[in-house]
Amino acid sequence: SQELEQSPQSLIVQEGKNLTINCTSSKTLYGLYWYKQKYGEGLIFLMMLQKGGEEKSHEKITAKLDEKKQQSSLHITASQPSHAGIYLCGADPFNAGGTSYGKLTFGQGTILTVHP
Amino acid sequence: SAVISQKPSRDICQRGTSLTIQCQVDSQVTMMFWYRQQPGQSLTLIATANQGSEATYESGFVIDKFPISRPNLTFSTLTVSNMSPEDSSIYLCSVEAAGLPTDTQYFGPGTRLTVL
């Protein structure tokens, strides 16, 4: 089965600092999703990476997928209190047909706290 | 993108009762899924809600406990039957919606269930 490891499990930073969250898969991925979750709420879609070496940015958040499509990083530049929350990576593994079933397996999440 | 709503947003229920959660999407989608997030845990896929046929359940989840309906391409319900305190979780529906350059999975705001 697909396994995803996220690190670190929690992160406390001072406002303005940069930070990186990592997500490692045991299998090659069809797609890698990043979501943000406020405590007790739904998931907010951030980015989806599909191609080896792909990099996407939205505002101050950049996500990268390595060439082997097994490791992704999420980098936040100049963090703000509004970035606080739980960051989850979700993996959509290849099936035998080389396409997607659309079923995501999630990492355990990274709890980010940003102190003003 | 897709806008997803869920009802109720939260509920407190007594042991042995059942609760039906509704998921409504603002556009027609092929794939709809139901996930569970137990306290302090990541998300686990319960089932794929198939339009016009029985839902496809993941290992550890059965239809008698979590019956699912999908009467059309914009709506689905999940029932949590004969509830026990172990069913206390956030239940989220997700959809795979058309996007560029590829389809993307979006999540609803979740239903926070507490079983006493």
Boltz contact constraints between the chains, C-beta under 6 A:
constraints:
  - contact:
      token1: [A, 40]
      token2: [B, 112]
      max_distance: 6.0
  - contact:
      token1: [A, 42]
      token2: [B, 92]
      max_distance: 6.0
  - contact:
      token1: [A, 42]
      token2: [B, 107]
      max_distance: 6.0
  - contact:
      token1: [A, 42]
      token2: [B, 108]
      max_distance: 6.0
  - contact:
      token1: [A, 42]
      token2: [B, 109]
      max_distance: 6.0
  - contact:
      token1: [A, 42]
      token2: [B, 110]
      max_distance: 6.0
  - contact:
      token1: [A, 43]
      token2: [B, 107]
      max_distance: 6.0
  - contact:
      token1: [A, 45]
      token2: [B, 106]
      max_distance: 6.0
  - contact:
      token1: [A, 48]
      token2: [B, 104]
      max_distance: 6.0
  - contact:
      token1: [A, 50]
      token2: [B, 102]
      max_distance: 6.0
  - contact:
      token1: [A, 102]
      token2: [B, 31]
      max_distance: 6.0
  - contact:
      token1: [A, 102]
      token2: [B, 96]
      max_distance: 6.0
  - contact:
      token1: [A, 103]
      token2: [B, 45]
      max_distance: 6.0
  - contact:
      token1: [A, 106]
      token2: [B, 42]
      max_distance: 6.0
  - contact:
      token1: [A, 106]
      token2: [B, 43]
      max_distance: 6.0
  - contact:
      token1: [A, 108]
      token2: [B, 42]
      max_distance: 6.0
  - contact:
      token1: [A, 109]
      token2: [B, 42]
      max_distance: 6.0
